[in-house]
Amino acid sequence: MLMKYQQFVAPKKFQRPVAWKQKDKVKFFKSLLMNRVEGTYVLVDLREVLKKLNKFSENETTIFVKDLINQGYYYIVLDGNNRFVFLRELFGDKWVIPQGRYQYISDIDDGSIVSFKVPRGGCKFSELDVDVQNAVEQRDAVVSQYTQICLEGLSEVFENLNSGVPLNHQEHRNASNSLWADYIRELSEKNASLLSMIFKDHVSRLSGDEWIVQCIDFVRNATQIDDAEDRDCHFTANYDGKINFSAINQGSLNALYESPELVPEDKEEFNNVFEDLGQYLKRMISEKVLAEKDILRRSAVQNLYWMMHNGIEDYAQAKEAVKLHQLRYKDKTCTNADYINEKDGEEEKTFKVCCDGLGKDNIEFRYHVLSDIIARVTQ
């Protein structure tokens, strides 16, 4: 089955990241041996789709499909990517079968079961007995194949397929037919080194992507100069006029994906700051500016990213800003008392507590503390 569909791709836009661990692979391999594999592979036949698209004027779907075919791909996997990737590893001798005794159905007609042993150190698929190889290669699979579909349809099918295991908010945004979705994936790939420093697994459930979106929302929307004419010519930090504060939440992140695409200059700026941020963090760790866990605390890194968009211009300033930030974070007397209305039941919070949340009041106090740090560092 794989031989026919081996030229497949699973675009990040329509797939969760490959998530199988060793135990998942072993379990699937055993199911394969016993011919008990369930589930349907859902594919899109790109060549058939293009035949139908060519009857109409070129659109974004046509461009998308042509690009994949030109890269040598003939199928998109919408469901079954973990299985497909594993089978490619298995048949390509990229996966070592663990030591142990296994059973397999040698004859599907009469259900005959035969056992075999994999020696210490394991073995590759091509090293198995030929009868075992033939049995596995002849296993059937249920394939559902689309030959007529558009980009929006791909997104809808992917989301429906995962209704049994609900997509989280970021996975929904990633699958949306939005230019922002493409841009965030691009940022995530370019800054994988940065994300790897602050996440144990930034790919899992697209947690790293969501953090990037939160950073951009913090800079672009959550702290916004009220006068639209001043937004392009003034830093938000220490601005003399009115600042509008808003929470960073799933609603605001969804709204960001639905907003107009960034102009090229702004896209480049966001990426450049992320790249500089990654370099600064590595240097700070090397110089032991603070304990590594304090340098890489996600809220601290996010706050530094905001400051780098609002007046912090080089490594020396960033290093001093991080030191001051840590002092404020540890200071129990650094609270938002001057910015709350106790009559309205607002609660006094330390800067540390505000860094742990993304509500409107947290964002407001973070803004004031970060603005003060910038002023001190750049004076």
Beta strands, then each sheet from edge to edge (+ up, - down):
strand 1: 8-9
strand 2: 40-45
strand 3: 75-79
strand 4: 100-107
strand 5: 112-118
strand 6: 142-146
strand 7: 223-225
strand 8: 243-245
sheet 1: 1+ 3+ 2- 6-
sheet 2: 4+ 5-
sheet 3: 7+ 8-
end
